[in-house]
């Protein structure tokens, strides 16, 4: 090759890869709708913790079983979802997830008739099982809808619409459930028959938004089922390494610690959002009718901050930004613990800004350089959502013993461990695809 042609090749501008392949633009939009739908379902669940505590007269620990049922299903269904994707493809996984989640929403109909807490937990478990399959399928599907170079940006964009749905879920709770619940004062003067009737009425309020979510899921299912989609190659240009994928994943400390960081990130997020309303009521004295709006404000901050973080990730190294926001989160938790007034409540609301970038950033950092092992690695990161099942019970138990404010020591510890993972990633060498993990601290 001549020097002239070499120079032309050097100075020829490289075409920026498309964010989404042209023929997959409509499927991408439909998947974005899925991200919003499971955000609505997840954050409506946060409302239910306080609602069930009021309806069934339970402790904070007992009401937190709502999150155990929800996130426990996420843990149990992630691996089956990975096998569905491998055998039948991403579209099939998305359809199975949407269908099962819709069935879970419809199960609220018989649950509201039985007036038993356990039936609601079963309905939530089925709903979350479907959403687990949906999320395990949708995340890698989004990553595969274009070049690998733009995959992280593409996933961050899709994930940015998750809090849009989350705000809708909390709005449904704040408008359709919380203001219309039977007050505690009214219950004290009711006869046993009237108490049963009030339970039926309150549980009927819970039913309506879940039926709406089920209807939306069925609509998205139909739009996806009857649209022809060409499934993109999965990591087609990534070298495949022979051997035991699970063994390699376990040996890779960047991935292994990343799963742990995701566990503690989801744990912190679930604790913070689950108990925001109870903090407002029990610590600051906000009325039940108004308390839901503080969770709504928290999720609006999360939404705006997530779009801001997508921009900042183009400027600041992901692990460094993760470290900064995790440390900010720890500080805000400490403020919530020791400022037992509106300042503490504003700190709880502001924690959403710290949480906004964590899930997709940890997801991307942990999967970086895994090559063909990323498919099973993605399932492990979804299973880490188990943190959302376990931590609220710990948080609720601490609240029962030490008060609503002191319970925020639980998310503080979780966010400190996320910060430790970010610091580890910044200070260590990442092995290449198929290399043994022999990190040396810089």
C-alpha positions as CSV (number, residue, x, y, z in Angstrom):
1,X,0.0,0.0,0.0
2,X,1.3,3.4,-0.9
3,X,2.0,6.1,1.7
4,X,-0.7,8.3,0.1
5,X,-3.3,5.6,0.5
6,X,-2.1,5.0,4.1
7,X,-2.4,8.6,5.0
8,X,-5.9,8.7,3.5
9,X,-6.8,5.7,5.5
10,X,-5.4,7.3,8.7
11,X,-7.3,10.5,8.3
12,X,-10.5,9.1,7.0
13,X,-13.2,9.7,9.7
14,X,-14.7,6.6,11.1
15,X,-18.5,6.3,10.8
16,X,-20.2,6.3,14.2
17,X,-22.1,3.1,14.8
18,X,-25.9,3.2,14.8
19,X,-27.4,3.1,18.2
20,X,-30.0,0.5,17.0
21,X,-30.0,-1.4,13.7
22,X,-32.6,0.1,11.4
23,X,-34.7,-3.1,11.0
24,X,-34.8,-3.5,14.8
25,X,-36.0,0.0,15.7
26,X,-39.6,-0.9,16.3
27,X,-38.7,-4.0,18.3
28,X,-36.3,-1.8,20.4
29,X,-39.2,0.6,21.1
30,X,-41.4,-2.3,22.1
31,X,-38.6,-3.5,24.5
32,X,-38.4,0.0,25.9
33,X,-42.1,-0.3,26.7
34,X,-41.3,-3.6,28.6
35,X,-38.7,-1.7,30.7
36,X,-41.3,0.9,31.6
37,X,-43.9,-1.8,32.4
38,X,-41.7,-3.7,34.9
39,X,-40.7,-0.5,36.5
40,X,-44.4,0.3,37.2
41,X,-45.0,-3.2,38.7
42,X,-41.8,-3.1,40.8
43,X,-42.5,0.3,42.4
44,X,-46.2,-0.3,42.9
45,X,-44.9,-3.2,45.0
46,X,-43.1,-0.6,47.2
47,X,-46.4,1.0,48.0
48,X,-47.9,-2.4,49.0
49,X,-45.6,-2.8,52.0
50,X,-47.2,0.0,53.9
51,X,-50.7,-0.9,52.5
52,X,-50.6,-4.4,53.8
53,X,-49.2,-3.3,57.1
54,X,-52.3,-1.2,57.5
55,X,-54.9,-3.7,56.1
56,X,-53.7,-6.8,58.0
57,X,-52.2,-5.0,61.1
58,X,-48.7,-6.5,60.7
59,X,-45.2,-5.6,61.8
60,X,-42.7,-4.0,59.4
61,X,-41.0,-7.4,59.2
62,X,-44.1,-9.2,58.1
63,X,-45.1,-6.6,55.6
64,X,-41.6,-6.7,54.0
65,X,-42.4,-10.3,52.9
66,X,-44.0,-8.5,49.9
67,X,-40.5,-7.8,48.7
68,X,-39.3,-11.2,49.6
69,X,-41.9,-12.8,47.3
70,X,-41.2,-10.3,44.5
71,X,-37.4,-10.5,44.4
72,X,-37.2,-14.1,45.4
73,X,-39.0,-14.9,42.2
74,X,-36.5,-12.9,40.3
75,X,-33.7,-15.0,41.8
76,X,-35.4,-18.3,41.1
77,X,-36.3,-17.7,37.4
78,X,-33.1,-16.1,36.1
79,X,-31.4,-19.3,35.2
80,X,-34.5,-20.9,33.5
81,X,-34.8,-17.7,31.5
82,X,-31.2,-18.0,30.3
83,X,-32.0,-21.5,29.1
84,X,-35.2,-20.3,27.3
85,X,-33.1,-17.7,25.5
86,X,-30.5,-20.1,24.5
87,X,-32.9,-22.7,23.2
88,X,-35.7,-20.6,21.7
89,X,-34.2,-17.1,21.3
90,X,-34.7,-13.7,23.0
91,X,-38.2,-13.1,21.4
92,X,-39.5,-16.3,23.0
93,X,-38.1,-15.3,26.4
94,X,-39.7,-11.9,26.2
95,X,-43.1,-13.4,25.3
96,X,-42.9,-16.0,28.1
97,X,-42.0,-13.3,30.6
98,X,-44.8,-11.0,29.4
99,X,-47.4,-13.8,29.5
100,X,-46.5,-15.1,32.9
101,X,-46.4,-11.5,34.4
102,X,-49.9,-10.9,33.0
103,X,-51.2,-14.1,34.6
104,X,-49.7,-12.8,37.9
105,X,-51.6,-9.5,37.6
106,X,-54.9,-11.4,37.0
107,X,-54.3,-13.5,40.1
108,X,-55.0,-10.4,42.1
109,X,-58.7,-11.0,41.3
110,X,-59.0,-14.3,43.4
111,X,-56.5,-12.9,46.0
112,X,-58.8,-10.0,46.7
113,X,-61.7,-12.4,47.2
114,X,-59.9,-14.7,49.7
115,X,-58.8,-11.8,52.0
116,X,-55.6,-13.7,52.8
117,X,-52.1,-12.1,52.8
118,X,-50.6,-15.3,51.5
119,X,-52.7,-15.2,48.3
120,X,-51.4,-11.7,47.5
121,X,-47.9,-13.0,48.0
122,X,-48.5,-15.8,45.6
123,X,-49.9,-13.4,42.9
124,X,-46.9,-11.2,43.4
125,X,-44.5,-14.2,43.1
126,X,-46.1,-15.2,39.7
127,X,-46.0,-11.6,38.5
128,X,-42.3,-11.2,39.4
129,X,-41.5,-14.6,37.9
130,X,-42.7,-13.4,34.6
131,X,-40.8,-10.1,35.0
132,X,-37.6,-12.0,35.9
133,X,-37.8,-13.9,32.6
134,X,-38.7,-10.7,30.8
135,X,-35.8,-8.7,32.2
136,X,-33.3,-11.6,31.7
137,X,-34.3,-11.7,28.1
138,X,-34.8,-8.0,27.4
139,X,-31.4,-6.8,28.7
140,X,-29.2,-9.0,26.4
141,X,-31.7,-8.5,23.5
142,X,-31.1,-4.7,23.7
143,X,-27.4,-5.3,23.8
144,X,-27.6,-7.4,20.6
145,X,-29.6,-4.8,18.7
146,X,-26.6,-3.1,17.3
147,X,-22.8,-2.9,17.4
148,X,-20.9,-4.0,20.5
149,X,-19.3,-0.5,20.6
150,X,-22.7,1.2,21.2
151,X,-24.2,-1.6,23.4
152,X,-23.6,0.0,26.8
153,X,-25.1,3.3,25.6
154,X,-28.0,1.5,24.1
155,X,-28.7,-0.4,27.4
156,X,-28.4,2.8,29.4
157,X,-30.9,4.5,27.1
158,X,-33.4,1.6,27.5
159,X,-32.9,1.4,31.2
160,X,-33.6,5.2,31.4
161,X,-37.3,4.4,30.7
162,X,-37.5,2.0,33.6
163,X,-38.0,4.9,36.1
164,X,-40.7,6.4,33.7
165,X,-42.7,3.3,34.5
166,X,-41.6,3.4,38.1
167,X,-43.2,6.9,38.4
168,X,-46.4,5.7,36.9
169,X,-46.5,2.8,39.4
170,X,-46.0,5.1,42.4
171,X,-48.5,7.6,40.9
172,X,-51.1,4.7,40.7
173,X,-50.5,3.9,44.3
174,X,-50.5,7.6,45.5
175,X,-53.8,8.3,43.6
176,X,-55.7,5.1,43.5
177,X,-54.7,3.4,46.8
178,X,-53.3,5.5,49.6
179,X,-55.8,8.3,49.8
180,X,-58.8,5.9,49.8
181,X,-57.6,3.4,52.4
182,X,-59.6,3.1,55.6
183,X,-57.9,5.3,58.3
184,X,-56.6,3.8,61.5
185,X,-58.9,6.2,63.5
186,X,-61.9,4.9,61.6
187,X,-61.0,1.2,62.3
188,X,-61.0,1.8,66.1
189,X,-64.7,2.4,66.1
190,X,-65.7,-0.3,63.7
191,X,-67.5,-3.5,64.5
192,X,-65.9,-6.9,63.4
193,X,-68.2,-7.0,60.5
194,X,-67.4,-3.5,59.4
195,X,-63.6,-4.3,59.7
196,X,-64.1,-7.2,57.3
197,X,-65.9,-4.9,54.9
198,X,-63.2,-2.3,55.1
199,X,-60.6,-5.0,54.3
200,X,-62.5,-6.0,51.3
201,X,-62.8,-2.4,50.1
202,X,-59.1,-1.7,50.7
203,X,-57.9,-4.9,49.0
204,X,-60.2,-4.0,46.0
205,X,-58.1,-0.8,45.7
206,X,-55.0,-2.9,45.4
207,X,-56.6,-4.9,42.6
208,X,-57.3,-2.1,40.2
209,X,-53.8,-0.9,39.3
210,X,-52.5,-4.5,38.9
211,X,-55.4,-5.3,36.5
212,X,-54.3,-2.2,34.5
213,X,-50.7,-3.4,34.4
214,X,-51.9,-6.9,33.3
215,X,-53.8,-5.3,30.4
216,X,-50.8,-3.3,29.3
217,X,-48.6,-6.5,29.4
218,X,-51.1,-8.4,27.2
219,X,-51.1,-5.5,24.7
220,X,-47.3,-5.5,24.5
221,X,-47.3,-9.3,24.1
222,X,-49.6,-9.1,21.1
223,X,-47.5,-6.4,19.5
224,X,-44.4,-8.4,19.8
225,X,-45.9,-11.8,19.1
226,X,-47.3,-10.8,15.7
227,X,-44.3,-8.8,14.6
228,X,-41.6,-10.6,12.6
229,X,-38.2,-10.1,14.2
230,X,-34.8,-11.3,12.9
231,X,-32.9,-12.2,16.0
232,X,-29.4,-10.7,15.8
233,X,-26.3,-12.7,16.3
234,X,-25.4,-13.1,19.9
235,X,-21.9,-12.0,20.6
236,X,-21.1,-13.2,17.0
237,X,-17.7,-11.5,16.8
238,X,-16.6,-12.4,20.3
239,X,-14.1,-15.2,20.6
240,X,-15.6,-18.4,22.1
241,X,-13.4,-20.0,24.8
242,X,-13.8,-23.7,25.4
243,X,-14.2,-25.0,28.9
244,X,-16.5,-24.5,31.8
245,X,-18.2,-21.1,31.6
246,X,-19.4,-21.1,35.2
247,X,-15.9,-21.9,36.4
248,X,-14.4,-19.1,34.4
249,X,-17.1,-16.7,35.7
250,X,-16.4,-17.7,39.3
251,X,-12.6,-17.3,38.8
252,X,-13.1,-13.8,37.5
253,X,-13.1,-11.5,40.5
254,X,-14.3,-8.5,38.5
255,X,-17.4,-10.4,37.6
256,X,-17.8,-12.2,40.9
257,X,-17.5,-9.0,42.9
258,X,-19.7,-7.3,40.4
259,X,-22.5,-9.8,41.2
260,X,-22.1,-9.1,44.9
261,X,-22.1,-5.3,44.2
262,X,-25.4,-5.7,42.2
263,X,-26.8,-7.7,45.1
264,X,-26.1,-4.8,47.5
265,X,-27.1,-2.1,45.0
266,X,-30.6,-3.7,44.6
267,X,-30.7,-4.3,48.4
268,X,-30.1,-0.6,49.1
269,X,-32.5,0.5,46.4
270,X,-35.3,-1.7,47.6
271,X,-34.8,-0.7,51.2
272,X,-34.8,3.0,50.4
273,X,-37.9,3.0,48.3
274,X,-39.8,0.4,50.4
275,X,-39.5,2.5,53.6
276,X,-39.6,6.0,52.2
277,X,-43.3,6.3,53.0
278,X,-42.9,4.8,56.4
279,X,-40.0,7.2,57.2
280,X,-42.2,10.1,56.2
281,X,-45.1,8.9,58.4
282,X,-43.2,7.6,61.4
283,X,-40.2,10.0,61.7
284,X,-41.5,13.3,60.2
285,X,-45.2,12.8,60.9
286,X,-46.5,13.2,57.3
287,X,-50.1,12.1,56.9
288,X,-50.8,8.8,55.1
289,X,-52.6,10.8,52.3
290,X,-49.5,12.9,51.6
291,X,-46.7,10.4,52.2
292,X,-46.9,8.7,48.8
293,X,-45.9,12.0,47.1
294,X,-42.4,11.8,48.7
295,X,-41.8,8.5,47.1
296,X,-43.1,10.0,43.8
297,X,-40.6,12.9,44.2
298,X,-37.9,10.4,44.9
299,X,-38.6,8.5,41.6
300,X,-38.8,11.7,39.6
301,X,-35.3,12.5,40.9
302,X,-34.3,9.0,39.9
303,X,-35.7,9.5,36.4
304,X,-34.0,12.9,35.8
305,X,-30.7,11.7,37.3
306,X,-30.6,8.6,35.1
307,X,-30.7,10.7,31.9
308,X,-28.1,13.0,33.5
309,X,-25.9,10.0,34.3
310,X,-26.1,8.7,30.7
311,X,-24.5,12.1,29.7
312,X,-21.9,12.0,32.5
313,X,-20.9,8.5,31.6
314,X,-19.6,9.9,28.4
315,X,-17.2,12.1,30.4
316,X,-16.4,10.3,33.6
317,X,-15.1,6.7,33.8
318,X,-18.0,4.5,34.8
319,X,-16.3,2.9,37.8
320,X,-15.2,6.4,39.1
321,X,-18.7,7.8,38.8
322,X,-20.1,4.8,40.5
323,X,-17.6,5.3,43.4
324,X,-18.6,9.0,43.7
325,X,-22.3,8.4,43.8
326,X,-22.1,5.4,46.2
327,X,-20.1,7.6,48.7
328,X,-22.8,10.4,48.3
329,X,-25.4,7.7,49.0
330,X,-23.7,6.7,52.3
331,X,-23.6,10.3,53.4
332,X,-27.3,10.8,52.7
333,X,-28.2,7.6,54.7
334,X,-26.3,9.0,57.7
335,X,-28.2,12.3,57.4
336,X,-31.5,10.3,57.3
337,X,-30.4,8.4,60.5
338,X,-29.5,11.4,62.6
339,X,-31.6,14.3,61.2
340,X,-35.1,13.3,62.4
341,X,-37.0,16.0,60.6
342,X,-37.7,17.2,57.1
343,X,-33.9,17.4,56.3
344,X,-33.7,13.6,56.9
345,X,-36.7,13.0,54.7
346,X,-35.2,15.1,51.9
347,X,-32.0,13.0,52.3
348,X,-34.0,9.9,51.8
349,X,-35.7,11.4,48.7
350,X,-32.3,12.5,47.4
351,X,-30.8,9.0,47.7
352,X,-32.5,8.2,44.3
353,X,-29.9,10.4,42.5
354,X,-27.2,8.1,43.8
355,X,-29.1,5.0,42.9
356,X,-29.9,6.2,39.3
357,X,-26.7,5.0,37.5
358,X,-25.9,1.9,39.6
359,X,-27.8,-1.0,38.0
360,X,-26.8,-0.5,34.3
361,X,-23.3,0.6,35.3
362,X,-22.5,-2.4,37.5
363,X,-24.1,-4.6,34.8
364,X,-21.8,-3.2,32.2
365,X,-18.6,-3.1,34.3
366,X,-19.1,-6.7,35.5
367,X,-19.7,-8.1,32.0
368,X,-16.9,-6.2,30.3
369,X,-14.4,-8.5,28.6
370,X,-16.4,-11.7,29.3
371,X,-16.9,-12.6,25.6
372,X,-19.2,-15.6,25.0
373,X,-19.5,-16.1,28.8
374,X,-21.5,-12.9,29.0
375,X,-24.8,-14.8,28.3
376,X,-24.6,-16.8,31.6
377,X,-23.0,-13.8,33.3
378,X,-26.1,-11.7,32.6
379,X,-28.2,-14.3,34.3
380,X,-26.0,-14.1,37.4
381,X,-26.5,-10.4,37.6
382,X,-30.2,-10.7,37.4
383,X,-30.1,-13.3,40.2
384,X,-28.3,-10.7,42.3
385,X,-31.7,-9.0,42.5
386,X,-32.2,-11.4,45.5
387,X,-30.7,-8.6,47.5
388,X,-34.1,-6.9,47.1
389,X,-35.8,-9.9,48.8
390,X,-33.5,-10.2,51.8
391,X,-32.4,-6.7,52.8
392,X,-35.9,-5.2,53.4
393,X,-36.5,-7.9,56.0
394,X,-33.3,-6.9,57.8
395,X,-34.2,-3.2,57.4
396,X,-37.7,-3.9,58.7
397,X,-36.4,-5.8,61.7
398,X,-34.0,-3.0,62.6
399,X,-36.9,-0.5,62.3
400,X,-39.0,-2.6,64.7
401,X,-36.2,-2.6,67.2
402,X,-34.5,0.8,66.8
403,X,-37.0,3.0,64.9
404,X,-37.6,4.0,61.3
405,X,-34.6,6.4,61.1
406,X,-32.0,3.9,62.4
407,X,-33.1,1.4,59.8
408,X,-31.2,3.3,57.2
409,X,-28.0,1.9,58.5
410,X,-28.9,-1.1,56.3
411,X,-28.7,0.8,52.9
412,X,-25.7,2.7,54.2
413,X,-23.7,-0.5,54.6
414,X,-25.0,-1.8,51.2
415,X,-23.9,1.4,49.4
416,X,-20.5,1.3,51.1
417,X,-19.9,-2.1,49.7
418,X,-20.9,-0.9,46.2
419,X,-18.3,1.9,46.7
420,X,-15.7,-0.8,47.6
421,X,-16.4,-2.6,44.3
422,X,-16.0,0.5,42.3
423,X,-12.7,1.2,44.1
424,X,-11.5,-2.4,43.4
425,X,-12.3,-2.0,39.7
426,X,-10.4,1.3,39.5
427,X,-7.3,0.0,41.2
428,X,-7.0,-3.5,39.5
429,X,-6.1,-5.0,36.2
430,X,-8.9,-6.5,34.2
431,X,-8.0,-9.8,32.4
432,X,-8.8,-10.3,28.7
433,X,-11.3,-12.8,27.3
434,X,-10.4,-16.3,28.5
435,X,-7.4,-15.1,30.6
436,X,-7.1,-16.3,34.1
437,X,-7.9,-13.6,36.6
438,X,-4.6,-12.5,38.1
439,X,-5.3,-8.9,39.0
440,X,-2.6,-6.8,40.5
441,X,-3.5,-3.7,42.4
442,X,-2.1,-0.5,40.7
